[in-house]
């Protein structure tokens, strides 16, 4: 199958300034094909948000930023065969990876006597049996693991020592191959590529110098404070939570004095935590409309804050949510910032409550729960929360 055919199904689109079916019309006239489209399908099409300030934009579903990359396309190609993950990884030099890949593809240069004796012959499909064996063997342990690296090193250094014997007249011994493998593993261990987790269950590490495995430094305590908005601004704090059980969204809108203006909590249908946060932003912006034209949006997800500030399209799976948010922001004076989760506890608390809600619920200073009012009051007084980090 050609590469183009493989990647075609992994492309999505963000729709720009185009005319679509609206009220079963297209460009002001009834479209001939609309009557053949089921009404429920038409309704779903009309729900797709249109970015009126841009053009149709291609989005790639296998990268977090939504842009196409050759590395992510390569991941798709090698995902079908587990053994390729063994060959291409950070612990193996590219020259070793290329050799093993050529060996598995039966393209590596071989000795004339091997050809005469039909060793590695494609007629016997020896490489196919080898791939199947490695693919099964790899399932024995979690990756990355040193035991999944050693087979590639064994093949490489056998080949390397064979070449040294033929071209340099050196003596080929099994001990030499083992020593070179140990030296290579020592370099990976010293560089920090192989740690305790990768060496678990292997006795070979007892023969290596593991002084590079330093104890983790003690945790540091950092104060995180919620800051009120500037004069004339409202501050919208939002957050979302997600698990396989369900998802929720919540947020508060506060004035320059830190007083609660409005808040919400609700259950949402989301595919990830980022999806839940984006839905929380949408609900929060709808809540802020009519209450002020200057809104400071603050959230506990740095990636989303960066996307909104830099007007990026984001991941392909989130393209509709981001388009809807950008359309809402177009008529408002806003700024977006990130705050650590310890400084966004009120919104997180509301999002957690939202997971158990039957419907969207709004509240104000009079109808908010005591817990929410107490948390807001502590932040209003400038009391910090604490973050424990290494």
Buried (B, 14 or more C-beta within 10 A) or exposed (E): EEEEEEBEEBEBEBBBEEEEBEEEEBEEEEBEEBEEEEEEEBEEEEEBBBBEEBEEBEBBBBBEBBBBEEEBBEBBEEEEBBBBBBBBBEBBEEEBBBBBBEBBEBEBEEEEEEEEEEEBEEEEEBBEEBBEEBBEBBEEEEBBBBBBBBBBBEBBBBBBBEEBBEEEEEEEEEEBBEEBBBEBBBEBBBEEBBBEEBBEEBEBBEEBEBEEEEEEEEEEEEEBEBBBBEEEBBBBBBBBBBEEEBBBBBBBBBBEEBEBBBBBBBBBEBEBBBBBBBBBBBBBBEBBEEEBBBBBBBBBBEBBBBBBBEEBBBBBBBBBBBBBBBBBBEEBEBBBBBBEBBBBBBBBBBBBBBBEBEEBBEBEEEEBBEEBBEBBEBBBEEEBBEBEEE
